[in-house]
Amino acid sequence: MLKYQQIAAEIEQNIEVNDLQQGHKLPVLETLMAQFEVSKSTITKALDLLEKKGVVFQVRGSGIFVRRHKRKGYISLLSNQGFKKDLEDYQVTSKVIELDVRKPTLEAADNLNIGLDDDVYYVKRVRYINGQTLNLEESYYNKEIVTYLNREIVSESIFHYIIEGLGLKVGFSDIFLQVGKLNEEEAMYLGLKVDSPKLNVETIFHLTNGQPFDFSKVTYNYEQSQFFIQANSQF
């Protein structure tokens, strides 16, 4: 990952962690240059990248501002910090179905860029919003990076623990969406009928150095799920 991409990821993470809202003014260019010890062109590239992603907007002569206007109850499909923060006004709980250390599947090893003999934490859980099933999650965490998980951590926000507890810097993610129908197992966990509509979201999360650490497959309950994406008209 190039330097400006790393800086962009750190600025975006700071916005998420500090819950900066729409219109919050970020430090001026000179301050950012001093903070990251880089040239003006590097900071400019980082801000341009964030603007294209819909994280900030720049007003000539006024400064750089956070672009974050969300509706309550909507989950960002582009967030790298987990979705619990998007639903902070709601009660989000988890039921842990499985948590163990195992060898990855071929699919997980390929997406995490690890070997079949490497260890991963496997997490399977159901998430609830105000007591209603929201989704079914299956996640594989590279144990060399995410060195420790327990049921208490997995019952809460894994990403909060990864960032605050392990001190890891989450960078970018690759997201793949698929619409389909629930199979028998998915329907059972979500409390819906077999063949009900579903949205599958597969995500590969990377650190700021580009190393993948989490491969997750999430099946959403169509009755409880609402999503948003911030887009930018500039090309």
N, C-alpha and C positions, 0 to 999 in steps of 0.2 A: 504494500500500500504506500502511495506517495505521501509526502509530508503534509500537503494541503488537505488530503483526504483524512489523515489522522486528526488534523486540527478540526476539520468539519465535524468529525464524529465526536470529538471531545466537547465542542460547543453544543452540539445537539443533545448529548448526554447531560450536560449541565442544565440545559433548558428543561429536560424531563425531570431530573433529580430535584431541582429547585422549584418545579411546578410553575415556571414563568408563563404568564398569560398573554393573550393577544394585546399587542401594543407596547409591551415592556421593551424599553430601549436598552440595547446592548452597549458595551463599552465602545468607544471610538476606535478607529483603525490603529492609531498610535499606541493606545493602551493594549490592544490585542497583539500588536507587533512585539511589544515589550514582554507581554505575558508568555508568548510562545517562542520568543527569541528568533523570529524569522523576518523576512523582508515583506515589504508592502504587497508585492505581487503574489506571494504565497498566501497571505491573509485574504487578498482579493479573490483568489481562486477558491479558497475555502468558503467564503461567503457566497460566491456565485453558485457553488455546488449546493449549499443549503437553500438558496433561493429557488433553485430549480426543483428541489425536493419539497418545497412548500413549507420549510421550517422557519424562514425569516423573510422579510421584505425590506428593501432598501429605498429610502427616500432621499433623492439628491439634495444635499445641503442641510439635511435634518438628522440623518443617521440610519442605524440599522435597528429594526424592530422585530419582535417575536410575532410570528404569524400562527395563531392558534385559537381558532374560533370553533368550539365544539358544541354539539347538542348533547344534552344529558342522555345517558344510556347507550350511546353509540361507541363502538369499539374501533379504534384505528387499525386498519389493515397494514399500515406501514410502520407501526411502532416497534422499536427495538428493546423496549423495557418491560414487555409483558402488558396485559390489558387491565390489570387490577386498578391502576391509576386512572384509566378512562372511566371506571365505574366506582369511583371513590364515594359517591353519594348513595351507593347501594351496598347491601350486605353480600359480599362475595365469599363463599366458603368452598372447601374442597373435601372430597372423600377419596382417600388413598386406597387404590385397589391393589397395586403392586409396587414394590420398591426393592430393587436388588442390584447387585453387581453381576454382570454377565458379559459374555462375548457378543459383539454386535452382529446383527443380521448383515447380509451382503449389502442390502440397500443402505443401512445405517452407516456401515464402514465406508461405503463409496461417498456418501454425502458428508461425512465427517473427515474424510481423507485420512483414515487410519486403517490398520491391518485387522484381519479377522481374529487375530490372537490378542489384540489389545482389549482392555477392559472399558466398559461403559457402565454408567448408572442408568438403569431402565426405570422409568416412572410411568405408571398408568393411573390416572385419576379422573374423577368426574368433578366438574366445577358447577357451582350453583349460584344463582343470582336471586336474592330474596327468597331462598328456599326452593326455587324452580330450577330444573336442570338446564344448564347453559351449554355445556359441551363435554365431550369425551376426549381426553388428551393421552397420547403416547409419545414419550420423549426419550431420546438417547443422548446422554451427556458424556463427552470424552473425559474419562476419569483422571487422565493426566493433567487436565486443566481444571475441571470441577472436581476437586479432590475429596470432597466430603458432602454427603447428603444424609439426612435422617427423616423420619416420618413427620416430625414437628416442622421442619423446614419445608418439606414438600406439601404439607397441609396449608401453608401460608403462601407467601410470594417467593418463588424460587429466584426470580430475577433480582428482587431486593437483596436477598442473601448473596447472590453472585457479585453484585456491585458493591454492597456495603460490607458484607462479611468476608468475602474473598478478595475484594479490592480489584476485581477484573474490570477492564474497560471494554464495554460492548461497542462494537463498531456498526457494521451494516448487516443486512439480511437479504436472503433470496426467498421470495414468496411465490408459491404455486397454488392456484385455486382450481377446484374441480366441483362441479355440481352433479349430484347423483341421487340415489335412493338408499335409505338405510338398510343394512343387512340385519340379520337376527340379533347379533351381539350388540351392535350399535343401538338398535331400537330398545333392547332391554335396558341398557344403561341410561339412555336418555328418556325413557318412559314414553316412547312413541310407538306407533305401529310400524311394522316392517313395510318397507317400500315408501315410507314417508319421505318428503324432500330433505336433502341434506347439502350442506356446504362443507367440503373438505379443504383445509388449508394446511399445506406442508411448508415448513419454514426451516431454513438453515441459518442459524445465527453465527456471526463471526466476531472475533475480537477486533480491536482497532488495527492490529498487525495483519489482519486478513485470515487468521487461523479459525476454522470452524470449531465450535465447541458444543453446539446443541442442534440436533435434528428432531423436529417435532411434527407430529401429525395430529391435527385437531379436527374433530367432527362436531359441527355446531347444530344445536336444536333450532330449527327454523322458526319456531314459535317465540323464542326469547331473544334472538340475535338481530342486532342492527349494527351497521358498519358505516364508516366514512373514510374517504381518501381526500387529502388535500392535493389539488392539482395546480399547475402553473401554466399560464398561457404563453410564456416565453419559450422559444425554441432556439 
